[in-house]
Amino acid sequence: MPYLETPQGRRLAYHKSEGAGPTIVFCGGLKSDMEGTKAIHLEAWAKARGQAFLRFDYSGHGESSGRFEEGAIGDWHEDTLAAVTALTEGALVVVGSSMGGWQALLLARALPARVAGVVTIAAAPDFTEDSYWATFTEAQKSALETQGHVALPSDYMEPYIITKRMIEDGRNHLVLRAKLRLECPVRFLQGTADTAVSVATAVRLLEHAEGDDMTLMLVKDADHRFSDGRCLQLIEEAVADVIEAP
């Protein structure tokens, strides 16, 4: 397993396959890792096309250093920047799933000259503020202050430990409050049966972002995983679409 030492002293596990540009970069979701169905499938698809591909684990995720509870959106943005800066050259097509969708938008905002396309899958921009903080009870907000964290149940794994730092750091990286100009082709994919990210969130992102080539596709009955055969094919088509866009 290759590792990258970041400028911040974190150790990121990654897999990179060489090929033609633009390099496809996969950004995973919260507490997910680079061995997920979508990342592995997209890597195989990229290899078959002869396309360069990068997947990696944020710090506190998968095989990378650190503990999840120590991390925050800004840390994982630094990890993403470090990975693409050290491991790729030239144009990028960034594919982000859930929290990775937020990371893809942050990367496009940080490196507009390099990001040539964005595809998000059930993107969850600003979720620390709009999904967590906005729905916390007074007891949970009090626990954040006194204990520094709260535990939230998950449909997919053990409870998420959400820290005060994650909430406060998230406010420094919101993308739905300030101008979000995306100069490249963008495809947002969203399932209507997603219980983690609402269709309303997807529509809000589409309406808020500015760009000349931007599409939202709603897929009836698809859930947050968005990883059955039909959904995987739609991801392939969206990535090919932004690569081939004029």
Helices and strands as residue ranges (DSSP letters): E 3-5, E 11-17, E 20-27, H 37-49, E 51-56, G 68-70, H 73-87, E 92-97, H 99-110, E 115-121, H 127-127, I 128-132, G 133-135, H 138-147, E 149-152, E 160-163, H 164-170, E 186-191, H 199-208, E 214-219, H 229-244
